[in-house]
């Protein structure tokens, strides 16, 4: 199962992209030759259950702490705004220190830099070893510093995916599973981590099959469903089970509006290719500009810039959940949406280039919602009777931009349905995501995680990005 196209390297019959000169490891699409049957399947399920429970606890705690840090950061920014410019230096310094420290902790575990999704995929393909246990505390602390304290425009899903994969690798070694099953559990609990991040068990599971493993077979399905179920059961004890971005019932509008959704999808497919190129460009600039400057100092500079923006407009920085909610309920005007999209389009890739722990999913969903909401305003101006156009186009925009950037349309559609808690826009999302996929493929833009995986080599800062 693969929707990827235009990626350098050869492809095996299962669709995996293989970097030149890399030898493939055991294939997750083929059962291990020494599989003794039911007993080993039960052990695999047990490991997935234990690891999933731990992933739910860790991921739930990570989400809750990020919420609390975001509240404290917003309080600090409000305090800085309430007086003269002298107070502004406090949050700017905090952003610099927090981002610099987040990059410092990455020195202890270089594998924890960036999203981490590409590293999980590289391990599944036999291109990299499993993440060592030290990745978990590094990702946890570094993510809190970069996303919560510094307000970098990064997502919580990347850290939870890699933390889940690290937990899977740890328990697999304890139970002495085969290399094949180690990779199966690692892959499965990475998806459980995504499910915990967005309270989306089906989206997390499909992410495993469509994006990470490109496979759908019995052992992988068992490990994924068991691990994800246990992870969500535990995480909901910590953060609850409500949808992350509830929007209620939204009407897709008349049938002819499907053409508008398709046009939006095609546009977001092209913008997805451009966004991926910007992310890679920012990584190159970070690595090459100021070659003699420590990466921690450059990360601190990025943190200061982001927090300075936050002093002026706190709602523009961070993971963007609050901003996304406002976009989905149609409470933002056109000017505000234009500012939000323009600023976050630039600050998102800039934040990622710092090499601190943090993902790409959440920021790109905000951009997709913003661009979709702008399209909804345009439709509403032409047809005022379509009162829910802004909300419906914002929801469809999230799934379409996800398809254009990540190139996993099925995961994107199901993920957004779970995050928003409604299914009425399923058909528009499918049509728009298909359009985004077609346009991105025609433009030969590689999926972001394939690009990042093929870039995994030592950088001047000593961190693989």
C-alpha positions in Angstrom: 0.0 0.0 0.0 1.8 3.1 -1.2 0.8 6.5 -2.6 4.3 7.8 -2.8 5.9 9.0 -6.0 8.9 10.8 -7.2 11.2 9.6 -4.5 14.9 8.9 -5.2 16.1 5.4 -4.9 14.8 2.0 -6.1 11.5 0.5 -5.0 10.9 -3.1 -4.0 7.7 -4.9 -5.0 5.9 -3.7 -1.8 6.5 -0.1 -2.6 9.2 0.8 -0.1 11.7 3.4 -1.2 15.2 2.2 -0.7 18.1 4.6 -0.6 21.0 3.9 -3.0 23.5 1.6 -1.4 21.2 0.5 1.4 20.5 -3.2 2.0 16.9 -3.9 2.9 16.2 -5.6 6.2 13.4 -8.2 6.9 10.3 -7.2 5.1 7.2 -6.5 7.2 5.0 -7.6 4.3 6.3 -11.2 4.6 5.9 -13.4 7.6 9.1 -14.5 9.3 10.3 -17.9 7.9 10.7 -19.4 11.4 7.3 -18.2 12.7 6.1 -21.1 15.0 2.5 -19.9 14.9 -0.1 -19.1 17.5 2.2 -18.9 20.6 4.5 -16.3 19.0 1.4 -14.3 17.9 0.2 -14.3 21.5 3.6 -13.1 22.7 3.6 -10.4 20.1 0.1 -9.3 21.2 1.2 -9.3 24.9 4.3 -7.1 24.1 2.1 -4.7 22.0 -0.4 -4.5 24.9 2.2 -3.7 27.6 4.1 -1.3 25.3 0.8 0.3 24.2 -0.2 0.9 27.9 3.1 2.6 28.6 2.9 4.6 25.4 -0.6 5.8 26.5 0.7 6.9 29.9 3.8 8.7 28.5 1.9 10.2 25.6 -1.0 11.3 27.8 1.4 12.9 30.3 3.2 14.7 27.5 0.0 16.1 26.1 -1.2 17.2 29.5 2.1 18.9 30.4 2.1 20.7 27.0 -1.4 22.1 27.7 -0.2 23.4 31.1 2.9 24.9 29.7 1.0 26.6 26.9 -1.3 28.2 29.5 1.7 29.4 31.5 3.3 30.8 28.3 0.2 32.6 27.4 0.0 34.1 30.9 3.6 35.3 30.6 2.9 36.9 27.2 -0.2 38.6 28.5 1.9 40.0 31.4 4.5 41.3 28.9 1.8 43.0 26.8 0.2 44.7 29.8 3.1 47.1 30.4 5.8 48.8 28.4 8.2 47.2 25.9 10.7 46.6 28.7 8.8 43.6 29.8 9.0 42.1 26.3 12.5 41.0 26.8 11.5 38.4 29.4 9.5 36.1 27.1 12.0 36.7 24.3 14.8 35.5 26.5 12.7 32.6 27.8 12.1 31.5 24.2 15.8 31.7 23.4 16.8 29.8 26.5 14.1 27.1 26.1 14.9 26.5 22.4 18.6 26.4 23.1 18.2 23.9 26.0 15.9 21.8 23.8 18.8 21.6 21.3 21.3 20.9 24.1 19.4 17.8 25.3 19.4 16.5 21.7 23.2 16.1 22.0 22.6 13.3 24.5 20.4 11.5 21.9 20.9 12.9 18.4 18.2 10.5 17.1 15.6 12.6 19.0 16.0 15.7 16.8 13.1 16.8 14.6 10.0 14.8 14.0 11.3 11.3 14.5 8.7 9.7 12.1 11.4 9.4 9.4 13.6 7.5 11.9 10.9 5.1 12.7 10.4 4.5 8.9 14.1 4.0 8.4 14.2 1.4 11.2 11.3 -0.5 9.7 13.1 -0.6 6.3 16.3 -1.9 7.9 18.1 1.4 7.2 18.7 2.4 10.8 18.8 0.6 14.2 16.0 1.0 16.7 15.9 4.1 18.8 17.9 3.6 22.0 16.0 4.0 25.3 17.6 7.5 25.9 15.5 8.8 23.1 12.4 8.7 25.2 13.4 11.1 28.0 15.2 13.3 25.4 12.1 13.6 23.2 9.9 14.1 26.3 11.9 16.9 27.8 13.0 18.4 24.6 9.5 18.5 23.2 8.2 20.2 26.4 10.9 22.8 26.1 10.6 23.5 22.3 6.8 23.3 21.9 5.5 24.3 25.3 8.1 26.7 26.7 9.6 28.2 23.6 6.4 28.2 21.6 8.0 26.8 18.4 5.6 26.0 15.7 6.0 22.2 16.1 3.6 19.3 16.7 3.3 17.0 19.6 2.6 14.0 17.3 6.3 13.6 16.2 7.6 13.1 19.7 4.8 10.7 20.7 5.3 8.6 17.6 9.0 8.2 18.3 8.5 7.7 22.0 6.0 5.0 21.2 8.4 3.4 18.8 11.2 3.6 21.4 9.0 1.9 24.0 8.1 -0.8 21.5 11.8 -1.5 20.8 12.5 -1.6 24.5 9.9 -4.1 25.4 10.6 -6.2 22.3 14.2 -6.6 23.5 13.0 -7.5 27.0 10.8 -10.3 25.6 13.6 -11.3 23.2 11.4 -11.1 20.1 12.8 -11.8 16.6 14.1 -8.9 14.5 11.0 -9.2 12.4 8.7 -8.8 15.4 10.9 -6.1 16.9 10.2 -4.0 13.8 6.5 -5.0 13.9 6.0 -3.8 17.5 8.2 -0.7 16.9 6.1 0.3 13.9 2.8 -0.5 15.7 3.5 1.5 18.8 4.7 4.5 16.7 1.1 4.5 15.3 -0.2 4.2 18.9 1.8 7.3 19.7 0.1 9.2 16.9 -3.3 7.9 18.1 -2.6 9.3 21.6 -1.4 12.6 20.3 -4.7 13.3 18.4 -7.1 11.0 20.3 -7.5 9.2 17.0 -7.0 5.4 17.3 -8.1 4.6 13.7 -6.0 7.4 12.2 -2.9 6.1 14.2 -3.5 2.6 13.0 -3.9 3.6 9.4 -0.8 5.7 9.6 1.1 2.4 10.4 -0.3 0.6 7.4 -0.3 3.4 4.8 2.7 5.6 5.7 5.1 3.7 7.9 5.0 0.0 6.9 3.2 0.1 3.6 1.9 -3.3 4.6 -1.4 -4.9 5.8 -0.9 -8.3 7.2 -2.1 -10.4 10.2 0.8 -9.9 12.6 1.1 -6.2 11.9 -2.7 -5.7 12.2 -2.8 -7.6 15.6 0.1 -5.6 17.1 -1.2 -2.3 15.8 -4.8 -2.7 17.0 -3.8 -4.2 20.3 -1.1 -1.5 21.0 -3.3 1.4 19.8 -6.3 0.2 21.8 -4.3 -0.2 25.0 -2.5 3.2 24.5 -5.8 5.1 24.0 -7.4 3.4 27.0 -4.7 4.6 29.2 -4.2 8.0 27.7 -7.9 8.8 28.1 -7.5 8.3 31.8 -5.0 11.2 31.7 -6.4 13.6 29.0 -10.0 12.4 28.4 -11.6 11.1 25.3 -13.1 14.2 23.7 -12.3 15.0 20.1 -9.3 17.3 19.8 -11.0 19.7 17.4 -14.7 19.3 17.8 -16.8 21.2 15.2 -20.2 19.6 15.5 -22.4 18.9 12.5 -21.2 20.7 9.3 -23.0 20.5 6.0 -21.0 19.7 2.9 -23.4 21.9 0.9 -25.0 21.2 -2.5 -23.6 18.6 -4.9 -22.1 21.1 -7.2 -19.8 22.3 -4.4 -17.8 19.1 -4.8 -16.1 20.9 -7.7 -15.0 23.6 -5.3 -13.6 21.0 -2.9 -11.7 19.4 -5.7 -10.2 22.7 -6.8 -9.2 23.4 -3.2 -7.6 19.9 -3.0 -5.6 20.5 -6.2 -4.4 23.9 -4.9 -3.3 22.4 -1.6 -1.5 19.6 -3.4 0.6 22.2 -5.2 1.1 24.1 -2.0 2.1 20.9 -0.2 5.0 20.4 -2.6 6.1 24.0 -2.1 5.9 23.6 1.7 8.0 20.5 1.7 10.6 22.3 -0.4 10.6 25.1 2.1 11.1 22.8 5.0 14.1 21.2 3.3 15.5 24.6 2.3 15.3 25.8 5.9 17.2 22.7 7.1 19.9 23.5 4.6 20.1 27.1 5.6 20.3 26.2 9.3 23.1 23.8 8.6 25.2 26.0 6.3 24.7 29.6 7.6 27.1 30.5 10.4 29.0 27.2 10.1 31.2 28.1 13.1 28.2 28.9 15.3 26.9 26.2 17.7 23.6 24.8 16.6 22.3 25.5 20.1 22.9 29.2 19.6 21.1 29.2 16.3 18.2 27.3 17.9 18.1 30.0 20.6 18.0 32.7 18.0 15.0 31.0 16.3 13.3 30.7 19.8 13.8 34.4 20.4 12.3 35.3 17.0 9.2 33.0 17.6 8.6 34.4 21.0 9.0 37.9 19.8 6.1 37.2 17.4 4.3 35.7 20.3 4.5 38.9 22.3 2.8 40.7 19.5 0.2 37.9 18.8 0.3 34.9 21.2 -2.2 33.0 19.1 0.2 32.8 16.2 2.8 30.6 17.9 2.9 27.1 19.4 1.3 23.9 18.1 -1.8 25.9 17.0 -4.7 23.9 18.6 -6.5 27.1 19.7 -6.0 28.8 16.4 -7.2 25.7 14.6 -10.4 25.7 16.7 -11.1 29.3 15.8 -10.6 28.5 12.1 -12.9 25.5 12.2 -15.8 27.4 13.8 -15.4 30.3 11.3 -14.8 33.0 13.9 -11.8 34.5 12.1 -12.0 37.2 9.4 -10.2 37.1 6.1 -7.4 39.5 7.2 -6.7 37.5 10.3 -6.6 34.3 8.3 -4.2 35.8 5.8 -1.9 36.9 8.5 -2.0 33.5 10.3 -1.3 31.6 7.1 1.5 33.9 6.0 3.2 33.9 9.4 2.9 30.2 10.2 3.9 29.3 6.6 7.3 30.9 7.3 7.7 30.2 11.0 6.7 26.5 10.8 9.7 25.4 8.6 12.0 27.8 10.5 11.0 26.2 13.8 11.6 22.7 12.4 15.0 23.7 11.1 16.2 24.3 14.7 16.5 20.5 15.1 14.7 20.4 18.5 12.1 17.6 19.2 8.8 18.4 17.5 6.6 17.2 14.6 5.2 18.5 11.4 1.6 17.2 11.5 -0.1 19.8 13.7 1.4 22.8 12.1 0.5 21.6 8.6 -3.0 20.9 9.7 -3.3 24.5 10.9 -2.2 25.8 7.5 -4.6 23.5 5.7 -7.4 24.7 7.8 -6.5 28.4 7.3 -6.2 28.1 3.5 -9.5 26.1 3.5 -11.2 28.7 5.6 -10.1 31.4 3.1 -11.6 29.4 0.3 -14.8 29.1 2.4 -15.0 32.8 2.8 -14.7 33.2 -1.0 -17.5 30.7 -1.6 -19.6 32.4 1.1 -19.1 35.8 -0.6 -20.4 34.4 -3.9 -23.2 32.3 -2.3 -24.2 33.9 1.0 -26.7 31.1 1.6 -23.9 28.6 2.3 -23.5 29.6 5.9 -21.2 26.7 6.9 -18.8 27.0 3.9 -15.9 28.4 6.0 -16.1 25.5 8.5 -16.6 22.8 5.9 -13.7 24.1 3.6 -11.4 24.4 6.7 -12.0 20.8 7.6 -11.5 19.6 4.0 -8.4 21.8 3.8 -6.7 20.0 6.7 -7.1 16.5 5.1 -6.1 17.8 1.7 -2.9 19.6 2.8 -2.0 16.5 4.8 -2.4 14.4 1.6 -0.3 16.9 -0.3 2.5 17.0 2.2 2.6 13.5 3.7 1.1 11.7 0.7 -1.1 9.5 2.9 -4.7 10.5 1.9 -6.6 7.7 3.7 -4.8 8.4 7.0 -5.5 12.1 6.6 -9.2 11.6 6.0 -9.8 9.3 8.9 -7.5 11.3 11.2 -9.4 14.5 10.6 -12.8 12.7 11.0 -11.7 11.5 14.4 -10.1 14.8 15.4 -13.3 16.8 14.5 -15.8 14.2 15.7 -17.9 14.2 12.5 -18.2 12.2 9.3 -20.5 14.4 7.1 -17.6 15.7 5.1 -16.2 12.3 4.3 -17.0 12.6 0.5 -15.6 16.1 0.1 -12.5 15.1 2.0 -11.9 12.0 -0.2 -12.4 14.0 -3.4 -10.2 16.9 -2.3 -7.5 14.6 -1.0 -7.5 12.6 -4.2 -7.0 15.9 -6.1 -4.2 16.9 -3.8 -2.5 13.6 -4.3 -2.8 13.8 -8.1 -1.4 17.3 -8.3 1.5 16.6 -5.9 2.4 13.5 -7.9 2.2 15.3 -11.2 4.5 18.0 -9.8 6.9 15.2 -8.7 7.2 16.4 -5.2 8.4 13.7 -2.9 6.5 13.0 0.4 8.1 14.9 3.3 9.0 11.9 5.4 10.7 10.1 2.5 12.7 13.2 1.9 13.7 13.5 5.5 14.5 9.8 5.7 16.9 10.0 2.8 18.6 13.1 4.3 19.6 11.1 7.5 23.3 11.8 7.6 25.5 13.7 10.2 25.0 17.4 10.0 27.6 20.0 11.2 25.8 20.2 14.5 26.2 16.5 15.2 22.5 15.8 14.8 21.0 13.7 12.0 18.0 15.6 10.5 
